[in-house]
Amino acid sequence: MMNFTAREPDKVYLERFVIMAMLLVLSTCMQGLRALTVGAASVLLCMAADVICCFIRKMRYDPKDMAVPFWGLAAALMMPITVPFGLVALSSAICVVVGKHLFGASDNIVFCPPAISVSFLLICYPSELLYSPKYGERLGAFEEYGETLTRSVEYSLKLGNIPSNSIWDILMGLVSGNIGTIYILVILICGICMIIHRSNSGCAVISCLLTAGMLAFFFPRIRVSGIESVFYELSSGYLLFGVVFLAAEPYRMPEKAIGRAIYGVVLGYITMMFRSFGQTEGSFLFALLITGALGSSFDRVVENISYWKKTYVNSFEKSKTQVQRGDIKLTDTQEIVLPEKYRYNTPPIDGEIKKKRKRRKEDNNAGNQK
């Protein structure tokens, strides 16, 4: 069965965009038409920014590139419905200009573009990104919210308090929070569908969630049982949404299955370390920026380990077995052969070089005697 990293990125992003749009539809029904306008504005502004950047760089604009609409929708779903449209425009500009074109183009994506834009807004505009209306409030397409805003479940965990919402409410998204990150059960269903349809990496998603879950189980931040700690950690903030939709993007994922598993473990570990010792909400996004930039390095680690095992460990075990059987005998001097991989410009040590060294030494001695 074809791995999702071997598929065409445009088709993968299109499938992921369609599946993620389910969260926007659900949020529109639950939170009002403003969720739809924020999502649509983010997508259209990202596409417009892409057109402008391609024109400035004298590149051909590809209307079939579904990565840009996907990034725009993902950024919108990580914002509250009360976010000003000016910040939506700023997020779209950062997402495309910095995330895509600053590093070259789609083939040179280093950091996750929506993670860059939302992280920037979290640092510069925390009051607009970290506060959201109470559950049940519905806003019109361009309606402004004038009531008191509340904080998320992740904020309660950050303070060391047990969330006041029930497990059922958190699972069904009946809490205050962002446009698309609070619907935990729907996100889980979307993640399973994408893994089955090869639009996502099961190795990266499962290894990340297992690592974060194990750390939450053995080192809970609040006074609850290990199982409850795992649930609260995985269902709060951007973690589950980010792991399912952002962590395993085709442009930045390691190609080898072991590399993707290591990628997920590192992402889950850094996320939980930031949550335990950091002071800012949205720790997953900052962990994703760090881990995503190392995506290609995990493949090289796996290749070097495999080469070392094949070249040295297996060779040593084979020689050891031959010696024990008496097939070969060890002598005082053994020829050391440098592996082909490391033979860069190493000159050969042969008889001619030895003769030249001996002749040069004799000439030096003769000169010293004179």
Salt bridges, closest charged atoms under 4 A:
GLU15 OE2 - ARG7 NH2 2.71
GLU15 OE1 - HIS197 ND1 3.19
ASP50 OD1 - LYS100 NZ 3.17
ASP50 OD1 - HIS101 NE2 2.69
ASP65 OD2 - LYS100 NZ 3.08
GLU154 OE2 - ARG275 NE 3.92
GLU233 OE2 - ARG221 NE 2.80
GLU233 OE1 - ARG275 NH1 2.83
GLU249 OE2 - ARG252 NH2 3.23
GLU281 OE2 - ARG151 NH2 2.23
ASP327 OD2 - ARG325 NH2 2.68
GLU340 OE1 - ARG343 NH1 2.92
